[in-house]
Amino acid sequence: MVAGPFGVGKTTFVRAVSEFEPLRTEEYLTAAGEGIDHLRGPEPKTTTTVAMDFGRITLADQGLILLLYGTPGQERFRFLWKDLADGALGAVVLIDTRDFEAGFDAVAFFEDRRLPFVVAVNEFENADRYTPDEIHHALQLGPDVPVLLCDARHRTSAHHVLITLVRHTLTRARAL
């Protein structure tokens, strides 16, 4: 899973790393959503994911094929997260430091389910920069949760995040 709040870069992340053009369920934002959706976000958006994004990547060095499910960020579509989490082996939680508090719900979702996850800080232009340790402390993460800095637009950056997620998931599985 690739999860996080509205406008954090989930669709961009899946698109950057998928081996094929991802399935996207984006729709234009309309006035009908005003007052229902909390469309916080530092940058104006015209579209939003209403179901999921779906992509795939083969991690040849790990001998794995990962199916990627990007979640919708709007609260009214949060019920889909539970369905997407059923059977998931792990998750990437994308965070934007320009709207840091919006990421707390995603972290809590995966902690409550005890699903392995990594936090990836999508480093937008004009965003404050923090070290992974500062982010780790601010989110009050468990000691084993990896925090990475990334640029969701770039394949190598997203690939690195996914490799870290696989390693983290395998480490947690061995510890059980």
N, C-alpha and C positions, 0 to 999 in steps of 0.2 A: 504494500500500500504506500501511496505517497499522499500524505495528509497535511492539513494545516488550514489556517483561516483564509478568508476571501482575499484574493489578489496577491497571494504570497509567491506564486510561480509554479504551482503544481502542474498545470497543463504544459507550461514551458519546459519543466523538468522532464516530463514523460516524452514530449516531442523531441527534446534534445538527445535522448539516449535510446529511443526505440529503434529497432531494426527496420521497421516499416512505418508508414504514415499512420500515427495512432488514430484509433476510433475516438472521436471527441463528441461530446453532447453539449456543445456551447450554444447558448441562445442570447439574443440581444436583451440587454437590460431595458425595462420599460417603466413607465410611471406606475403601472399596476403593482410593482414590488415596493414602492415607497411606503414607509411605515410598517412594512412586514419584514423586509430584509434590512439587516444592519450592514450596510456596504461600506464599512470602514476601510480605509486604505489610503495611503498617501498619494497614489497616482489614479487619475480618472480611468475607468474601464467602461467599455461599451458592451462586453459580453461576459457571461458567467457559465460555469459548468453546472448542469442541472441533474446529471446522473453520475457519470464517471468519465474518465479518460482511460483508454486501454492501449497498452503497448507491450512490447516484448524485447528482451535483450538476452543474448547468449554470452555468458561469461566463460569463454573458452579456457582460461587458465584455471577456473574452478570446476569446469565440466558441468555447468548448470545453465538452465534456461529459466529466467525470471519472467513471470507475467506481472506486468505493472498495472495497478489500478489507482488512478488519481481520483481523489474524493472531491465532491463539491465543497466549497468553502462556506456557503450560506447556511445559517442555522436551521432554516426550515427544511433543508435537505440532509441534515445530520443523521436522520434515521437510517440513511443508506450506509453510513459508516459501519453500523453493526453487521449488516449483511456482508459488506465487503471484508470485514475483519474475520468473519467465520471462515476458517481454513487458511487464513493468511499466516505466513511464517514469520513475518516481521514488517516493520514500517519505517518510513522516512518521515519525520515531522519537520516540515519546512517552517522557518521562522523569519520574520522581517523585523529588524531592530527599529524601524520607524513606527511600528505598531506592535511592540513587543508583547504587551499584555494579551493580545488576541491569540497568542500561541499557547497560553496556559491550558485552554480546554482540550486541545489536541494532545498535549502531554498527558493530562489527566485521563483521557480516554484510553490510551495505551497502557498507562500504569495500572488502571483499574482492571484491565483485562490480562495483565501480566504478559503482554505480547512484547517481544523484544523490539526495540526501536532505537534509532539514532536521531539526533537533532542536527539538522543542516541549516545553517544560517545563510540565507540567500542574500548575498551582499549587493544590494541595489546601489546605484549611484546616489550620491547625496545622503546616504545613510550613515549614521554613527557607526564606528568600527569598535568592536569589542573582541577580546581574546576568547578562545573556547572556554578557558577556565572561568572567565567573568560570566559568560552565558550559562555555564553549568551551575554556578553559584546562584545566579539570578532566578533560574528556573527550579532551583532546589531539586536537582536530579539525583538519582541514586549514583553511587560511586562508579558503577560499571557502565553507565550510559555514555556512549561516545558523542562528542559535539564536534562538528566540522564546519568550516567555512566553505562556501561554494558559490558558484555562479550558475544558476539553473539553465542559462542559455547555452552553456558549453558542454558538449558531450563528455569530454575528459573529466570535467568537474563532477557531473552527475554520475559518471561511471565510478569514480573514486568513492563517492558516497555509497553507492550500491555495494561495492566490494567491502567497504567497512561494515555495512549492514549484514552481509552474509557472514563475515568473520565473527561479528558480535553474536549473531543468532546461533552459529555453530558453537561458540564458546559457552553460551548459556545452556545449550542443549547438553553439552558434555558435563556441565556442572550439576545437572539434575540427576 
